[in-house]
Amino acid sequence: MNLNDRQRKLLFGGLVVVLAAIGVYLTIAAPGGEPDRPDARPEGAPATSAPASPPPGIEGTIDPGEFDIYRLLPFNREEFANAGDLARRFVAAYGTYRFDEPPQTYTGRLSGLVTEELMGQLERDAATPGILEERRREQVVAESTATLDQVRNIEANSIVFVVSGRQKVTEGGGESSESKRYAVTVAREGGSLRVYAFQPADVGQAGDTG
């Protein structure tokens, strides 16, 4: 359609009015005139939230570097170390003996490590005639070392350690080695720590003193 000059001027004037009206509308509705509404957030934009606060009665978090596990146990650090060393020394002494020494010499090495009740049992075992005769006949010499493997259980007055004993045995002119694992219960007796009970680790937990 061809427009004459007058028509073109009228059309241009109308466009100017429309654009001016649109400008006024956008100015009134621009952000800042009204608070931003939650539903006006672009889709997918992350919502901000206040930092999580600890539950009532909890102040901060536990620092692993400063956490003292022994504060929660019935044995302090020194007692724990002494009990572990006692279990290790007992297994080493238990597996060390000679054919040419009397039973009293053998049990004497265990004295001070075990309770009186356990000492009585060990003395009876060491004096068994059949065992003594066999060791003398074969000229058995056994030397044992021991290492701590793990803590099996902790009670109010006792700790059960799993201890590995490695025994080197010379008999009949030959030499062999053997490893055994024991569950060793160390308990408080008066003001001291003593081995209260022991047995092969695969049998189960050694005696419990509660």
C-alpha positions as CSV (number, residue, x, y, z in Angstrom):
1,M,0.0,0.0,0.0
2,N,1.4,3.4,-1.0
3,L,1.0,6.2,1.6
4,N,1.1,9.9,0.9
5,D,3.1,12.3,3.1
6,R,0.2,13.1,5.4
7,Q,-0.5,9.5,6.1
8,R,3.1,8.7,6.7
9,K,3.3,11.6,9.3
10,L,0.2,10.3,11.1
11,L,1.6,6.7,11.2
12,F,4.9,7.9,12.6
13,G,3.2,10.0,15.2
14,G,1.1,7.0,16.3
15,L,4.2,4.9,16.7
16,V,5.9,7.5,18.9
17,V,2.9,7.6,21.2
18,V,2.8,3.8,21.5
19,L,6.6,3.5,22.2
20,A,6.3,6.3,24.8
21,A,3.4,4.4,26.6
22,I,5.5,1.2,26.6
23,G,8.4,3.1,28.2
24,V,6.3,4.6,30.9
25,Y,4.9,1.1,31.7
26,L,8.3,-0.5,32.0
27,T,9.6,2.3,34.2
28,I,6.7,1.8,36.7
29,A,7.0,-2.0,36.7
30,A,10.8,-2.1,36.8
31,P,12.6,-4.0,39.7
32,G,13.0,-1.8,42.8
33,G,9.4,-0.6,42.6
34,E,8.2,-3.8,44.2
35,P,10.1,-6.4,46.3
36,D,11.3,-9.4,44.3
37,R,8.8,-12.3,44.7
38,P,9.9,-15.9,45.2
39,D,8.0,-17.0,42.1
40,A,9.8,-14.4,40.1
41,R,13.2,-16.3,40.5
42,P,14.4,-17.8,37.3
43,E,13.6,-21.5,37.1
44,G,16.5,-23.6,38.4
45,A,18.1,-20.8,40.4
46,P,19.4,-22.1,43.8
47,A,17.5,-21.0,46.8
48,T,19.6,-19.4,49.6
49,S,19.1,-20.6,53.2
50,A,20.6,-19.6,56.5
51,P,23.6,-21.7,57.8
52,A,22.5,-24.8,59.7
53,S,22.8,-24.3,63.5
54,P,23.7,-27.2,65.9
55,P,20.9,-28.8,67.9
56,P,20.1,-27.3,71.3
57,G,22.7,-28.2,73.9
58,I,25.4,-28.9,71.3
59,E,28.2,-26.4,71.1
60,G,30.3,-26.8,67.9
61,T,31.7,-30.1,66.6
62,I,34.3,-32.6,67.9
63,D,37.8,-31.9,66.7
64,P,39.3,-35.3,65.8
65,G,42.8,-33.9,66.6
66,E,41.8,-33.2,70.2
67,F,39.5,-36.1,70.8
68,D,40.6,-38.1,73.8
69,I,39.2,-41.7,73.5
70,Y,40.7,-42.7,76.9
71,R,38.4,-40.2,78.7
72,L,35.5,-42.5,77.7
73,L,37.2,-45.8,78.7
74,P,37.6,-47.5,82.2
75,F,41.4,-47.6,81.6
76,N,43.6,-44.5,81.0
77,R,46.4,-44.4,78.4
78,E,49.1,-45.7,80.8
79,E,47.0,-48.5,82.1
80,F,46.1,-49.5,78.6
81,A,49.7,-49.6,77.5
82,N,50.8,-51.6,80.6
83,A,48.0,-54.1,80.1
84,G,49.0,-54.7,76.5
85,D,52.6,-55.1,77.4
86,L,51.6,-57.5,80.2
87,A,49.6,-59.7,77.7
88,R,52.5,-59.7,75.3
89,R,55.1,-60.6,77.9
90,F,52.9,-63.4,79.3
91,V,52.5,-65.1,75.9
92,A,56.3,-64.9,75.3
93,A,57.1,-66.4,78.7
94,Y,54.4,-69.1,78.4
95,G,55.9,-70.4,75.2
96,T,59.5,-70.4,76.4
97,Y,60.9,-73.5,78.3
98,R,63.8,-76.0,78.3
99,F,63.9,-79.8,78.9
100,D,66.8,-79.4,81.5
101,E,65.1,-76.8,83.8
102,P,62.8,-77.7,86.7
103,P,59.1,-76.7,86.5
104,Q,59.7,-74.1,89.2
105,T,62.1,-72.2,87.0
106,Y,59.5,-72.1,84.2
107,T,56.7,-70.9,86.4
108,G,59.0,-68.4,88.1
109,R,59.2,-66.5,84.8
110,L,55.4,-66.2,84.9
111,S,55.3,-65.0,88.5
112,G,54.2,-61.4,88.8
113,L,52.4,-61.6,85.4
114,V,49.3,-63.7,86.4
115,T,46.8,-63.9,89.2
116,E,47.3,-66.4,92.0
117,E,44.5,-68.6,90.7
118,L,46.0,-68.8,87.2
119,M,49.5,-69.4,88.7
120,G,48.2,-72.5,90.5
121,Q,46.8,-73.9,87.2
122,L,50.1,-73.2,85.4
123,E,52.2,-74.9,88.1
124,R,50.0,-78.0,87.9
125,D,50.3,-78.1,84.1
126,A,54.1,-77.6,84.2
127,A,54.6,-80.4,86.6
128,T,52.6,-83.0,84.6
129,P,54.9,-86.1,84.5
130,G,54.1,-87.0,80.9
131,I,55.0,-83.6,79.6
132,L,58.3,-83.4,81.5
133,E,59.3,-86.9,80.4
134,E,58.6,-86.2,76.7
135,R,60.6,-82.9,76.8
136,R,63.6,-84.6,78.4
137,R,63.5,-87.5,76.0
138,E,63.4,-85.2,72.9
139,Q,65.6,-82.5,74.6
140,V,63.0,-79.9,73.7
141,V,64.1,-76.2,73.8
142,A,61.4,-73.6,73.0
143,E,61.8,-69.9,72.7
144,S,58.8,-67.6,72.0
145,T,58.2,-64.0,71.0
146,A,54.8,-62.3,71.0
147,T,53.0,-59.4,69.3
148,L,49.7,-57.7,70.0
149,D,47.1,-58.1,67.3
150,Q,44.0,-56.4,68.5
151,V,41.7,-55.5,71.4
152,R,38.8,-58.0,71.5
153,N,36.8,-56.6,74.4
154,I,36.9,-53.9,77.2
155,E,35.0,-54.3,80.4
156,A,34.9,-52.2,83.6
157,N,37.9,-54.1,85.1
158,S,39.4,-56.1,82.3
159,I,40.7,-55.9,78.7
160,V,40.9,-58.9,76.3
161,F,43.8,-58.7,73.9
162,V,44.4,-61.0,70.9
163,V,48.2,-61.9,71.0
164,S,50.2,-63.8,68.5
165,G,53.0,-66.0,69.8
166,R,55.7,-67.3,67.5
167,Q,57.6,-70.3,69.0
168,K,60.9,-71.6,67.7
169,V,61.3,-75.2,68.9
170,T,64.4,-77.5,68.8
171,E,63.8,-81.2,69.5
172,G,65.4,-84.4,68.5
173,G,68.1,-82.6,66.6
174,G,65.6,-80.8,64.4
175,E,64.2,-77.3,64.4
176,S,60.7,-76.0,63.7
177,S,58.5,-72.9,64.3
178,E,54.9,-72.5,65.1
179,S,52.5,-69.5,65.5
180,K,49.5,-69.5,67.8
181,R,47.0,-66.8,68.7
182,Y,45.7,-66.4,72.2
183,A,42.9,-64.4,73.7
184,V,44.4,-63.0,76.9
185,T,42.4,-61.3,79.6
186,V,44.2,-58.7,81.7
187,A,42.3,-57.6,84.8
188,R,42.8,-55.3,87.8
189,E,43.8,-57.2,90.9
190,G,44.0,-54.8,93.8
191,G,46.2,-51.9,92.6
192,S,47.9,-54.0,89.9
193,L,47.2,-55.6,86.5
194,R,47.5,-59.3,86.1
195,V,46.7,-61.9,83.4
196,Y,43.4,-63.4,84.6
197,A,42.8,-66.0,81.9
198,F,43.9,-67.1,78.4
199,Q,42.9,-69.5,75.7
200,P,43.3,-70.1,72.0
201,A,41.9,-67.0,70.2
202,D,39.7,-69.1,67.8
203,V,37.9,-70.7,70.8
204,G,36.4,-67.4,71.8
205,Q,36.8,-64.7,74.5
206,A,38.9,-65.5,77.5
207,G,37.4,-65.3,81.0
208,D,35.4,-62.1,81.8
209,T,35.8,-60.4,85.1
210,G,33.2,-57.7,84.5
